[in-house]
Amino acid sequence: MQPEVSLERRPRVLLVEFNSSSVDFRVEFYTDVGQFSRLEVKSKVMFAIWDALQEADIGIPFPQRDIYIKELPEQHEAAGPALHAPHPSPSGAG
């Protein structure tokens, strides 16, 4: 637990949703925003969760997409040489 997190109201972890490539949780905690930066406390809490997942050997999968190309577009002769044409020099000579 992070010392900046208030224990007067218990922190909560709620299971929010099952998605196609994730299980979403909501983490709720309280802190004195007059004394601590909300962004810094949130970052510390998230790093603590990350570290706990790493220690428990729990990986977070990232979405993977496979792309199947059914047919390659035709290559046009006129477009081919233009792609490989020499570039003019900056001085204009060449």
C-alpha positions as CSV (number, residue, x, y, z in Angstrom):
1,M,0.0,0.0,0.0
2,Q,1.2,3.5,-0.8
3,P,1.5,5.8,2.2
4,E,-0.3,8.6,0.3
5,V,-3.4,6.4,0.0
6,S,-5.9,7.1,2.8
7,L,-7.1,4.0,4.7
8,E,-10.0,5.9,6.3
9,R,-12.1,4.7,3.3
10,R,-11.0,1.3,2.2
11,P,-9.6,1.0,-1.3
12,R,-11.7,-1.1,-3.7
13,V,-11.0,-3.2,-6.8
14,L,-14.1,-3.9,-8.9
15,L,-14.4,-6.2,-11.9
16,V,-15.9,-4.0,-14.5
17,E,-16.1,-6.0,-17.8
18,F,-14.9,-9.0,-19.8
19,N,-13.7,-7.8,-23.2
20,S,-12.4,-9.8,-26.2
21,S,-8.8,-9.3,-25.2
22,S,-8.9,-7.9,-21.7
23,V,-10.5,-8.2,-18.2
24,D,-11.2,-4.7,-17.0
25,F,-10.9,-3.7,-13.4
26,R,-11.6,-0.4,-11.7
27,V,-9.3,0.5,-8.7
28,E,-10.7,3.1,-6.3
29,F,-8.7,4.8,-3.6
30,Y,-8.7,8.0,-1.7
31,T,-5.9,10.5,-1.1
32,D,-5.6,14.0,0.4
33,V,-5.3,16.1,-2.8
34,G,-4.4,19.1,-0.7
35,Q,-1.3,17.3,0.4
36,F,-0.4,15.0,-2.5
37,S,-0.5,15.2,-6.3
38,R,-3.4,13.1,-7.6
39,L,-1.4,12.2,-10.8
40,E,1.7,11.1,-8.8
41,V,-0.3,9.0,-6.3
42,K,-2.2,7.4,-9.2
43,S,1.1,6.6,-10.9
44,K,2.6,5.1,-7.7
45,V,-0.5,2.9,-7.2
46,M,-0.4,1.7,-10.8
47,F,3.3,0.9,-10.6
48,A,2.6,-1.0,-7.4
49,I,-0.1,-3.0,-9.2
50,W,2.3,-3.6,-12.1
51,D,5.1,-4.8,-9.8
52,A,2.7,-7.1,-8.0
53,L,1.5,-8.6,-11.3
54,Q,5.2,-9.1,-12.3
55,E,6.0,-10.8,-9.0
56,A,3.1,-13.1,-9.5
57,D,4.3,-13.9,-13.0
58,I,1.1,-12.5,-14.5
59,G,1.6,-11.1,-18.0
60,I,-0.6,-8.6,-19.7
61,P,-1.5,-9.7,-23.2
62,F,-1.7,-7.1,-25.9
63,P,-4.1,-7.4,-28.8
64,Q,-2.7,-9.1,-31.9
65,R,-4.2,-8.8,-35.3
66,D,-3.6,-11.0,-38.3
67,I,-3.9,-9.5,-41.7
68,Y,-4.6,-11.8,-44.7
69,I,-3.9,-10.4,-48.2
70,K,-6.2,-12.3,-50.6
71,E,-4.8,-10.6,-53.7
72,L,-2.0,-8.3,-54.5
73,P,-2.9,-5.2,-56.6
74,E,-1.6,-5.1,-60.1
75,Q,1.6,-3.2,-60.7
76,H,1.3,-0.7,-63.5
77,E,4.4,-0.3,-65.8
78,A,3.9,3.5,-66.0
79,A,4.1,3.9,-62.2
80,G,7.1,1.6,-61.7
81,P,9.9,3.7,-63.3
82,A,8.5,7.0,-61.8
83,L,9.1,5.6,-58.4
84,H,12.8,5.0,-59.2
85,A,13.5,8.2,-61.1
86,P,16.6,10.2,-60.0
87,H,15.9,13.2,-57.8
88,P,17.1,16.6,-59.1
89,S,20.0,18.1,-57.2
90,P,19.2,21.0,-54.9
91,S,21.2,23.4,-57.2
92,G,19.0,22.5,-60.2
93,A,21.9,20.9,-62.1
94,G,21.6,17.3,-62.7
